Amino acid sequence: MKRIASLIVASLLTLSVHAAGPVEVDRIVAVVNSEAITRADLRQRVEQVTHQLSRQGTPLPPADVLERQVLERLIVERLQIQLANETSIRVDDVTLERAIGRIADNNKLSMTDFRKALERDGITWPRFREEIRNEILVARVREREVESRIIVSDAEVNNFLSHPENAVGQEEYNLAHILLRTPEGASPDQLARVRAKAEDVAARVARGEPFDKLAAGYSDAPDALSGGNLGWRSAERLPGLFAEAVANLKPGQVTPILRSAAGFHIVKLLDRKGGSQAGVPAQVQQTRARHILIKTSEVVSDADARRRLTELRERIVQGGASFADLARQYSADISASKGGDLGWIYPADTVPEFEQAMDALKPGELSQPIQSPFGWHLILVEERRVQDVSDDRKRAAARNALRERKSDEAYQDWLRQLRDRAYVEYRLEDK
């Protein structure tokens, strides 16, 4: 019977195709090493990007320009996913579900409502899951291939700390940029062609064309399709080239064309603000806290973990049970042997989900169950204090700031090398 039903469905589909007239057959628009990108892949991503840009209010570049830009993004993304697969980087279903759960939470939606919202935007659930899995893969590739290899020397840390402006960040900048990437080992002719393209884009910016539209149409940076927006960053967390170039700009002004190892840049200062504690502050608030961790697995679901912690919380609140004793008995964290005591915690010592929940508590207050990438937590804040930052902490903070400053430049350079080494065949114009 199942086979008969399948034949009936197939016949109906065939009839509907013939009734509708000729249908365009999917075709290959690019070959990336040994994998194909099809017209359907490209059309789907173009529709998604068009919807995203429209929702952001970003003017759309011409259709053919946007199509080529999106195709190049697909090529670079495919190269990174290929590398992840070749080097056995995987994203398991538990990690994927947690990531999707955090996205739904950030949008203040239940999972059911979140799926409905995606469907209203024309995004199927399997497709969304695959896109998030790929984003995590790309992030892990970047971490392993780029960020793990960034070296910050002691001399660089000493130099950073020797400048008073780095002790307390005086300003933050909201920037957008356009990158015209140059090939590795580019010839003078290649450099001249890319420079000419950068000058043309810069001239169009000067004539008043929307910067975000030009970024979406011409930038080779990963953030091109979000208008090239880098978001708010303190000066020490910007690439040195950018920080120096925007230091004296007013909001709305644009830098001259900047040259880096990755190519040519045009940077626009969207806004700036001062007085933020962005660098390595002299004093910070510390929190002393305990926690109980329940990890999820194939056996322990999110619902199970949350229920267990809710029960433990009731025993503490209603029955007067000792948090420390319950932590020793039930917590899956290494701190269990110390009754869940985490000691004095500095800002950014924990993952954002944990820190946000902890910071919302008053001394002596017990949290509701909260989720982080490690599982589910019950948090007890014991006390707080404001302390001078130790020299070791200052050096660690300075090292992190310098690593972040180097990260974008290193990633751009690595992407250029990855792209230049790959075999890419364009068939977009094939009939």
C-alpha positions as CSV (number, residue, x, y, z in Angstrom):
1,M,0.0,0.0,0.0
2,K,2.8,2.4,0.8
3,R,4.4,1.8,-2.6
4,I,1.0,2.5,-4.3
5,A,0.6,5.7,-2.3
6,S,4.0,6.8,-3.3
7,L,3.3,6.1,-7.0
8,I,0.1,8.1,-6.7
9,V,1.9,11.1,-5.2
10,A,4.6,10.9,-7.8
11,S,2.0,10.9,-10.6
12,L,0.2,13.9,-9.2
13,L,3.4,15.8,-8.9
14,T,4.2,14.9,-12.5
15,L,0.8,16.1,-13.7
16,S,1.1,19.3,-11.7
17,V,4.5,20.1,-13.3
18,H,3.2,19.5,-16.8
19,A,0.1,21.6,-16.1
20,A,2.1,24.5,-14.8
21,G,4.2,24.6,-18.0
22,P,8.1,24.7,-18.3
23,V,10.0,24.8,-15.0
24,E,13.6,26.1,-14.7
25,V,15.9,23.2,-13.9
26,D,18.3,23.9,-11.1
27,R,21.9,24.3,-12.2
28,I,25.4,24.9,-10.8
29,V,26.5,28.5,-10.3
30,A,29.9,27.8,-8.7
31,V,32.2,24.9,-7.9
32,V,34.1,25.1,-4.6
33,N,36.9,22.5,-4.6
34,S,34.8,19.4,-5.2
35,E,31.4,20.8,-4.1
36,A,28.8,22.6,-6.1
37,I,26.7,25.6,-5.2
38,T,23.4,25.6,-7.1
39,R,21.1,28.3,-8.4
40,A,18.6,27.2,-5.7
41,D,21.2,27.6,-2.9
42,L,22.0,31.1,-4.2
43,R,18.4,32.1,-4.7
44,Q,17.5,31.0,-1.2
45,R,20.4,32.9,0.4
46,V,19.7,36.1,-1.7
47,E,16.0,36.0,-0.6
48,Q,17.2,35.7,3.0
49,V,19.7,38.5,2.7
50,T,17.2,40.8,1.0
51,H,14.7,40.2,3.8
52,Q,17.4,40.9,6.4
53,L,18.6,44.2,4.7
54,S,15.0,45.4,4.2
55,R,14.3,44.8,7.9
56,Q,17.4,46.7,8.8
57,G,16.4,49.6,6.5
58,T,19.6,49.1,4.5
59,P,19.1,50.2,0.8
60,L,19.5,47.2,-1.5
61,P,22.3,47.3,-4.1
62,P,21.5,46.4,-7.7
63,A,20.2,42.8,-8.0
64,D,23.2,41.5,-10.0
65,V,25.7,43.1,-7.5
66,L,23.9,41.6,-4.5
67,E,23.8,38.2,-6.2
68,R,27.5,38.2,-6.8
69,Q,28.2,39.4,-3.3
70,V,26.0,36.7,-1.8
71,L,27.7,34.0,-4.0
72,E,31.1,35.1,-2.7
73,R,29.8,34.8,0.9
74,L,28.6,31.3,0.1
75,I,32.0,30.3,-1.4
76,V,33.9,31.5,1.7
77,E,31.4,29.9,4.1
78,R,31.6,26.6,2.1
79,L,35.4,26.7,2.3
80,Q,35.3,27.0,6.1
81,I,32.8,24.2,6.5
82,Q,34.9,22.0,4.2
83,L,37.9,22.6,6.4
84,A,35.8,21.8,9.5
85,N,34.7,18.5,8.0
86,E,38.2,17.6,6.8
87,T,39.6,18.2,10.3
88,S,36.8,16.4,12.2
89,I,35.2,19.5,13.8
90,R,31.7,18.5,14.7
91,V,28.6,20.1,16.3
92,D,26.6,17.6,18.2
93,D,22.8,17.9,18.6
94,V,23.0,18.9,22.3
95,T,25.2,21.9,21.5
96,L,23.0,22.8,18.6
97,E,19.8,22.7,20.7
98,R,21.3,24.8,23.4
99,A,22.4,27.4,20.8
100,I,18.9,27.6,19.3
101,G,17.4,27.8,22.8
102,R,19.6,30.8,23.6
103,I,18.5,32.5,20.3
104,A,14.8,31.9,21.2
105,D,15.4,33.2,24.7
106,N,17.2,36.3,23.4
107,N,14.1,37.0,21.3
108,K,11.9,36.4,24.3
109,L,10.0,33.6,22.6
110,S,9.1,30.1,23.5
111,M,10.4,27.5,21.1
112,T,7.0,27.0,19.6
113,D,6.5,30.7,19.0
114,F,10.1,31.0,17.7
115,R,9.4,28.2,15.1
116,K,6.2,30.0,14.0
117,A,8.1,33.3,13.6
118,L,10.7,31.6,11.4
119,E,7.9,30.0,9.3
120,R,6.3,33.5,8.8
121,D,9.7,34.7,7.5
122,G,9.7,31.8,5.0
123,I,12.5,29.9,6.9
124,T,11.9,26.2,7.4
125,W,13.0,24.6,10.7
126,P,15.5,22.1,9.1
127,R,17.1,24.9,7.1
128,F,17.4,27.1,10.2
129,R,19.0,24.3,12.2
130,E,21.5,23.7,9.4
131,E,22.4,27.4,9.2
132,I,23.0,27.6,13.0
133,R,25.1,24.4,12.9
134,N,27.2,25.9,10.1
135,E,27.6,29.2,12.0
136,I,28.9,27.2,15.0
137,L,31.3,25.2,12.8
138,V,32.7,28.4,11.2
139,A,33.2,29.9,14.7
140,R,35.1,26.8,15.9
141,V,37.2,26.8,12.7
142,R,38.1,30.5,13.3
143,E,38.9,29.8,17.0
144,R,41.2,26.9,16.1
145,E,42.8,28.2,12.9
146,V,43.1,31.9,13.8
147,E,42.5,32.9,17.4
148,S,44.4,30.0,19.0
149,R,47.5,31.1,17.1
150,I,47.5,34.8,18.0
151,I,50.5,35.6,20.1
152,V,50.7,38.6,22.4
153,S,54.1,39.2,23.8
154,D,55.0,40.4,27.3
155,A,56.6,43.5,25.6
156,E,53.2,44.3,24.0
157,V,51.4,44.0,27.3
158,N,54.0,46.2,29.0
159,N,53.6,48.8,26.3
160,F,49.8,48.7,26.5
161,L,49.8,49.2,30.3
162,S,52.4,52.0,30.1
163,H,49.9,54.3,28.3
164,P,47.5,55.9,30.8
165,E,44.6,56.0,28.4
166,N,44.5,52.2,28.5
167,A,43.9,52.1,32.2
168,V,40.4,53.4,31.8
169,G,38.9,53.4,28.3
170,Q,38.0,57.0,27.6
171,E,35.8,56.4,24.5
172,E,34.0,53.8,22.5
173,Y,33.4,53.9,18.7
174,N,30.6,52.6,16.6
175,L,32.1,51.9,13.2
176,A,31.2,50.6,9.8
177,H,33.8,49.5,7.2
178,I,34.2,48.4,3.6
179,L,37.1,46.0,2.8
180,L,38.4,45.5,-0.8
181,R,40.5,42.4,-0.3
182,T,43.8,41.9,-2.2
183,P,45.1,38.4,-3.2
184,E,48.0,37.0,-1.2
185,G,51.3,38.0,-3.0
186,A,49.3,40.3,-5.3
187,S,51.2,41.8,-8.3
188,P,51.4,45.5,-8.8
189,D,48.7,45.3,-11.5
190,Q,46.4,43.4,-9.1
191,L,47.0,46.0,-6.4
192,A,46.3,48.8,-8.8
193,R,43.0,47.3,-9.9
194,V,41.8,46.8,-6.3
195,R,43.0,50.3,-5.4
196,A,41.0,51.7,-8.3
197,K,37.9,49.9,-7.2
198,A,38.4,51.2,-3.7
199,E,38.8,54.8,-5.0
200,D,35.5,54.3,-7.0
201,V,33.7,53.2,-3.9
202,A,35.2,56.0,-1.8
203,A,34.1,58.5,-4.4
204,R,30.5,57.1,-4.3
205,V,30.6,57.4,-0.5
206,A,31.7,61.1,-0.9
207,R,28.9,61.7,-3.3
208,G,26.4,60.7,-0.6
209,E,25.5,57.1,-1.6
210,P,24.5,55.1,1.5
211,F,27.5,53.6,3.1
212,D,25.6,50.4,4.2
213,K,24.4,49.9,0.7
214,L,27.9,50.1,-0.7
215,A,29.2,47.8,2.0
216,A,26.5,45.2,1.2
217,G,27.4,45.4,-2.5
218,Y,31.2,45.6,-2.6
219,S,32.8,44.8,0.8
220,D,34.7,41.5,1.1
221,A,34.5,41.5,4.9
222,P,32.3,38.9,6.6
223,D,30.0,41.7,8.0
224,A,29.4,43.2,4.6
225,L,25.7,42.0,4.4
226,S,25.0,43.8,7.7
227,G,26.1,47.1,6.2
228,G,29.7,46.6,7.4
229,N,28.7,47.5,10.9
230,L,31.3,46.5,13.5
231,G,29.2,47.6,16.5
232,W,30.5,49.5,19.6
233,R,34.1,48.9,20.5
234,S,36.6,50.6,22.7
235,A,39.7,52.0,21.1
236,E,42.0,49.2,22.4
237,R,39.7,46.6,20.9
238,L,39.8,48.1,17.4
239,P,42.5,47.2,14.9
240,G,45.3,49.6,15.4
241,L,44.9,51.0,11.9
242,F,41.2,51.8,12.5
243,A,41.7,53.3,16.0
244,E,44.3,55.7,14.8
245,A,42.3,56.7,11.7
246,V,39.0,57.5,13.5
247,A,40.5,59.2,16.6
248,N,39.9,62.7,15.3
249,L,36.8,62.1,13.2
250,K,33.3,63.3,14.0
251,P,30.3,61.1,13.7
252,G,29.3,60.7,10.0
253,Q,32.8,61.3,8.7
254,V,34.8,58.7,6.7
255,T,38.5,57.9,6.7
256,P,40.7,58.1,3.6
257,I,41.4,54.7,2.0
258,L,43.5,52.7,4.5
259,R,45.9,50.0,3.5
260,S,46.5,46.8,5.5
261,A,47.8,43.3,4.8
262,A,44.3,42.2,3.9
263,G,43.6,44.9,1.4
264,F,42.1,48.4,1.2
265,H,39.6,49.7,3.8
266,I,37.2,52.6,4.0
267,V,35.9,53.2,7.6
268,K,33.0,55.4,8.7
269,L,32.5,56.7,12.2
270,L,28.8,56.2,13.0
271,D,29.0,57.5,16.5
272,R,31.2,57.8,19.5
273,K,30.7,58.1,23.3
274,G,33.0,58.7,26.2
275,G,33.5,57.8,29.8
276,S,33.0,54.1,29.5
277,Q,35.0,51.8,31.7
278,A,36.3,49.8,28.7
279,G,40.0,49.3,29.2
280,V,41.7,47.9,32.3
281,P,40.0,49.6,35.2
282,A,41.8,50.3,38.5
283,Q,39.0,48.9,40.6
284,V,36.2,46.4,39.9
285,Q,33.3,44.9,41.8
286,Q,33.8,41.2,42.7
287,T,31.1,38.7,43.6
288,R,31.5,35.7,45.9
289,A,29.1,33.0,44.8
290,R,28.2,29.3,45.0
291,H,26.4,27.3,42.4
292,I,25.0,23.9,41.8
293,L,25.4,22.6,38.2
294,I,23.3,19.9,36.5
295,K,24.6,18.9,33.1
296,T,22.3,17.8,30.4
297,S,22.9,14.7,28.3
298,E,21.1,12.1,26.3
299,V,19.7,10.8,29.6
300,V,19.2,14.2,31.4
301,S,17.1,16.6,29.3
302,D,16.8,20.3,29.9
303,A,13.4,19.8,31.5
304,D,14.9,17.2,33.8
305,A,17.8,19.4,34.9
306,R,15.5,22.4,35.5
307,R,13.1,20.3,37.5
308,R,15.9,18.9,39.7
309,L,17.2,22.4,40.5
310,T,13.7,23.7,41.2
311,E,13.2,20.9,43.7
312,L,16.6,21.7,45.3
313,R,15.7,25.3,45.5
314,E,12.5,24.5,47.3
315,R,14.4,22.4,49.8
316,I,16.7,25.4,50.5
317,V,14.0,28.0,50.6
318,Q,11.2,26.1,52.4
319,G,13.1,23.4,54.3
320,G,16.2,25.2,55.3
321,A,18.5,22.7,53.6
322,S,22.2,23.8,53.3
323,F,23.2,25.0,49.8
324,A,26.7,23.8,50.4
325,D,25.5,20.3,51.4
326,L,23.3,20.0,48.4
327,A,26.1,21.2,46.1
328,R,28.4,18.5,47.5
329,Q,25.7,15.9,46.8
330,Y,24.3,17.0,43.5
331,S,26.5,19.4,41.6
332,A,28.4,18.2,38.5
333,D,31.0,21.0,38.8
334,I,34.5,20.7,40.1
335,S,33.5,23.1,42.9
336,A,31.1,20.5,44.4
337,S,33.8,19.4,46.8
338,K,33.9,22.9,48.2
339,G,30.1,23.2,48.6
340,G,29.8,24.9,45.2
341,D,32.0,27.8,46.3
342,L,33.4,29.7,43.3
343,G,35.4,32.1,45.4
344,W,35.7,35.8,44.4
345,I,34.6,36.2,40.7
346,Y,35.8,39.1,38.5
347,P,33.7,40.5,35.7
348,A,33.9,38.3,32.6
349,D,35.3,35.3,34.6
350,T,32.1,33.4,33.7
351,V,30.0,32.9,30.6
352,P,27.6,35.8,29.9
353,E,24.4,33.8,30.8
354,F,25.8,33.0,34.3
355,E,27.2,36.5,34.9
356,Q,24.0,38.2,33.9
357,A,22.0,36.0,36.3
358,M,24.5,36.4,39.1
359,D,24.7,40.2,38.7
360,A,20.9,40.5,39.1
361,L,21.0,38.9,42.6
362,K,21.5,40.7,45.9
363,P,23.8,39.3,48.5
364,G,22.1,36.3,50.2
365,E,19.7,35.9,47.3
366,L,19.1,32.6,45.5
367,S,18.5,32.4,41.7
368,Q,15.9,30.5,39.8
369,P,17.4,27.7,37.6
370,I,19.3,29.4,34.7
371,Q,20.8,27.8,31.6
372,S,24.4,28.3,30.3
373,P,26.4,26.4,27.6
374,F,27.6,24.1,30.5
375,G,24.1,23.1,31.7
376,W,21.7,24.4,34.3
377,H,22.7,26.3,37.4
378,L,21.3,27.4,40.8
379,I,23.3,30.4,42.0
380,L,23.7,31.8,45.5
381,V,25.4,35.2,45.9
382,E,27.1,35.4,49.3
383,E,28.7,38.9,49.2
384,R,30.2,41.6,47.0
385,R,33.2,44.0,47.3
386,V,35.1,46.5,45.3
387,Q,38.8,45.8,45.1
388,D,41.8,47.1,43.3
389,V,42.7,44.9,40.4
390,S,45.8,42.9,40.9
391,D,48.7,43.3,38.6
392,D,48.1,39.8,37.3
393,R,44.5,40.6,36.5
394,K,45.5,43.9,34.8
395,R,48.0,42.0,32.6
396,A,45.5,39.4,31.7
397,A,42.9,42.0,30.8
398,A,45.5,43.9,28.7
399,R,46.5,40.6,26.9
400,N,42.8,39.9,26.1
401,A,42.3,43.4,24.7
402,L,45.4,43.0,22.5
403,R,44.3,39.6,21.3
404,E,40.9,41.1,20.3
405,R,42.6,43.9,18.5
406,K,44.6,41.4,16.5
407,S,41.8,39.0,15.9
408,D,39.9,40.7,13.1
409,E,43.1,41.4,11.1
410,A,44.3,37.9,11.6
411,Y,41.0,36.4,10.5
412,Q,40.8,38.6,7.4
413,D,44.3,37.5,6.4
414,W,43.5,33.9,7.0
415,L,40.3,34.0,4.9
416,R,42.3,35.6,2.1
417,Q,44.8,32.7,2.2
418,L,42.1,30.1,2.4
419,R,40.3,31.7,-0.6
420,D,43.4,32.0,-2.6
421,R,44.4,28.4,-2.1
422,A,41.0,27.0,-3.1
423,Y,39.8,25.9,-6.5
424,V,36.7,28.0,-7.4
425,E,35.0,27.9,-10.7
426,Y,32.3,30.5,-11.4
427,R,29.3,29.4,-13.6
428,L,26.9,32.2,-12.8
429,E,26.8,33.5,-16.3
430,D,26.5,30.0,-17.9
431,K,23.3,29.6,-20.0
